[in-house]
Structures are given as C-alpha cells and as structure tokens.
C-alpha cells in the first residue's frame, strides 16, 4: 500500500486550483467574445433590414 504523501497531495491540489482558475479565465474570455459578436450582429441587423426595405422599394 502506498504511503500518503502530504507534499505531493498539496502540490496536486494547487495544480488543480490553477487549472480551474485558468479554465474560468478561458470561459470568461469566451463569454466576452460571444457578447462582442452578439453586439456586432445586433448593430448589423437594422442596417441589413434597412437595406432590404430600400431594395424592396426600388423593385
């Protein structure tokens, strides 16, 4: 049976904490990117609709 190694255990816990923090940062970056894309699409939509209305008027 393996002997409990407290130092190794603490190193593993710290490594897991760092991994979780990095994952949280990546998720936040991804959400910020999605929000930016959403806002850009939201701004483009009225322009696309306006262009469609103008095109329909000419036809």
Biotite code that builds the C-alpha atoms (Angstrom):
import biotite.structure as struc

atoms = struc.array([
    struc.Atom([0.000, 0.000, 0.000], chain_id="A", res_id=1, res_name="UNK", atom_name="CA", element="C"),
    struc.Atom([1.257, 3.457, -0.905], chain_id="A", res_id=2, res_name="UNK", atom_name="CA", element="C"),
    struc.Atom([2.131, 5.847, 1.872], chain_id="A", res_id=3, res_name="UNK", atom_name="CA", element="C"),
    struc.Atom([0.256, 9.153, 1.951], chain_id="A", res_id=4, res_name="UNK", atom_name="CA", element="C"),
    struc.Atom([2.486, 11.954, 0.701], chain_id="A", res_id=5, res_name="UNK", atom_name="CA", element="C"),
    struc.Atom([1.208, 15.275, 2.028], chain_id="A", res_id=6, res_name="UNK", atom_name="CA", element="C"),
    struc.Atom([3.597, 17.352, -0.086], chain_id="A", res_id=7, res_name="UNK", atom_name="CA", element="C"),
    struc.Atom([2.501, 15.599, -3.286], chain_id="A", res_id=8, res_name="UNK", atom_name="CA", element="C"),
    struc.Atom([-1.131, 15.949, -2.227], chain_id="A", res_id=9, res_name="UNK", atom_name="CA", element="C"),
    struc.Atom([-0.739, 19.704, -1.657], chain_id="A", res_id=10, res_name="UNK", atom_name="CA", element="C"),
    struc.Atom([1.076, 20.100, -4.984], chain_id="A", res_id=11, res_name="UNK", atom_name="CA", element="C"),
    struc.Atom([-1.748, 18.270, -6.736], chain_id="A", res_id=12, res_name="UNK", atom_name="CA", element="C"),
    struc.Atom([-4.378, 20.426, -5.025], chain_id="A", res_id=13, res_name="UNK", atom_name="CA", element="C"),
    struc.Atom([-2.535, 23.609, -6.026], chain_id="A", res_id=14, res_name="UNK", atom_name="CA", element="C"),
    struc.Atom([-2.203, 22.353, -9.586], chain_id="A", res_id=15, res_name="UNK", atom_name="CA", element="C"),
    struc.Atom([-5.936, 21.636, -9.712], chain_id="A", res_id=16, res_name="UNK", atom_name="CA", element="C"),
    struc.Atom([-6.713, 25.120, -8.361], chain_id="A", res_id=17, res_name="UNK", atom_name="CA", element="C"),
    struc.Atom([-4.526, 26.716, -11.041], chain_id="A", res_id=18, res_name="UNK", atom_name="CA", element="C"),
    struc.Atom([-6.161, 24.597, -13.734], chain_id="A", res_id=19, res_name="UNK", atom_name="CA", element="C"),
    struc.Atom([-9.632, 25.614, -12.551], chain_id="A", res_id=20, res_name="UNK", atom_name="CA", element="C"),
    struc.Atom([-8.659, 29.312, -12.456], chain_id="A", res_id=21, res_name="UNK", atom_name="CA", element="C"),
    struc.Atom([-7.247, 29.076, -15.981], chain_id="A", res_id=22, res_name="UNK", atom_name="CA", element="C"),
    struc.Atom([-10.421, 27.383, -17.158], chain_id="A", res_id=23, res_name="UNK", atom_name="CA", element="C"),
    struc.Atom([-12.527, 30.134, -15.572], chain_id="A", res_id=24, res_name="UNK", atom_name="CA", element="C"),
    struc.Atom([-10.414, 32.795, -17.337], chain_id="A", res_id=25, res_name="UNK", atom_name="CA", element="C"),
    struc.Atom([-10.863, 31.000, -20.663], chain_id="A", res_id=26, res_name="UNK", atom_name="CA", element="C"),
    struc.Atom([-14.619, 30.750, -20.125], chain_id="A", res_id=27, res_name="UNK", atom_name="CA", element="C"),
    struc.Atom([-14.769, 34.474, -19.289], chain_id="A", res_id=28, res_name="UNK", atom_name="CA", element="C"),
    struc.Atom([-12.772, 35.300, -22.422], chain_id="A", res_id=29, res_name="UNK", atom_name="CA", element="C"),
    struc.Atom([-15.102, 33.133, -24.491], chain_id="A", res_id=30, res_name="UNK", atom_name="CA", element="C"),
    struc.Atom([-18.205, 34.775, -22.999], chain_id="A", res_id=31, res_name="UNK", atom_name="CA", element="C"),
    struc.Atom([-16.755, 38.237, -23.649], chain_id="A", res_id=32, res_name="UNK", atom_name="CA", element="C"),
    struc.Atom([-16.094, 37.245, -27.255], chain_id="A", res_id=33, res_name="UNK", atom_name="CA", element="C"),
    struc.Atom([-19.636, 35.899, -27.640], chain_id="A", res_id=34, res_name="UNK", atom_name="CA", element="C"),
    struc.Atom([-21.031, 39.134, -26.184], chain_id="A", res_id=35, res_name="UNK", atom_name="CA", element="C"),
    struc.Atom([-18.954, 41.182, -28.636], chain_id="A", res_id=36, res_name="UNK", atom_name="CA", element="C"),
    struc.Atom([-20.145, 39.068, -31.563], chain_id="A", res_id=37, res_name="UNK", atom_name="CA", element="C"),
    struc.Atom([-23.740, 39.378, -30.362], chain_id="A", res_id=38, res_name="UNK", atom_name="CA", element="C"),
    struc.Atom([-23.470, 43.174, -30.105], chain_id="A", res_id=39, res_name="UNK", atom_name="CA", element="C"),
    struc.Atom([-21.911, 43.384, -33.569], chain_id="A", res_id=40, res_name="UNK", atom_name="CA", element="C"),
    struc.Atom([-24.691, 41.250, -35.027], chain_id="A", res_id=41, res_name="UNK", atom_name="CA", element="C"),
    struc.Atom([-27.289, 43.336, -33.212], chain_id="A", res_id=42, res_name="UNK", atom_name="CA", element="C"),
    struc.Atom([-25.841, 46.516, -34.756], chain_id="A", res_id=43, res_name="UNK", atom_name="CA", element="C"),
    struc.Atom([-25.708, 44.987, -38.247], chain_id="A", res_id=44, res_name="UNK", atom_name="CA", element="C"),
    struc.Atom([-29.295, 43.738, -38.166], chain_id="A", res_id=45, res_name="UNK", atom_name="CA", element="C"),
    struc.Atom([-31.025, 47.138, -38.522], chain_id="A", res_id=46, res_name="UNK", atom_name="CA", element="C"),
    struc.Atom([-28.664, 48.014, -41.390], chain_id="A", res_id=47, res_name="UNK", atom_name="CA", element="C"),
    struc.Atom([-29.500, 44.768, -43.165], chain_id="A", res_id=48, res_name="UNK", atom_name="CA", element="C"),
    struc.Atom([-33.221, 45.321, -42.646], chain_id="A", res_id=49, res_name="UNK", atom_name="CA", element="C"),
    struc.Atom([-32.964, 48.931, -43.825], chain_id="A", res_id=50, res_name="UNK", atom_name="CA", element="C"),
    struc.Atom([-31.090, 47.797, -46.934], chain_id="A", res_id=51, res_name="UNK", atom_name="CA", element="C"),
    struc.Atom([-33.752, 45.154, -47.620], chain_id="A", res_id=52, res_name="UNK", atom_name="CA", element="C"),
    struc.Atom([-36.560, 47.721, -47.302], chain_id="A", res_id=53, res_name="UNK", atom_name="CA", element="C"),
    struc.Atom([-34.759, 50.090, -49.693], chain_id="A", res_id=54, res_name="UNK", atom_name="CA", element="C"),
    struc.Atom([-34.194, 47.229, -52.153], chain_id="A", res_id=55, res_name="UNK", atom_name="CA", element="C"),
    struc.Atom([-37.869, 46.245, -51.984], chain_id="A", res_id=56, res_name="UNK", atom_name="CA", element="C"),
    struc.Atom([-38.912, 49.858, -52.613], chain_id="A", res_id=57, res_name="UNK", atom_name="CA", element="C"),
    struc.Atom([-36.807, 50.015, -55.786], chain_id="A", res_id=58, res_name="UNK", atom_name="CA", element="C"),
    struc.Atom([-38.284, 46.777, -57.121], chain_id="A", res_id=59, res_name="UNK", atom_name="CA", element="C"),
])
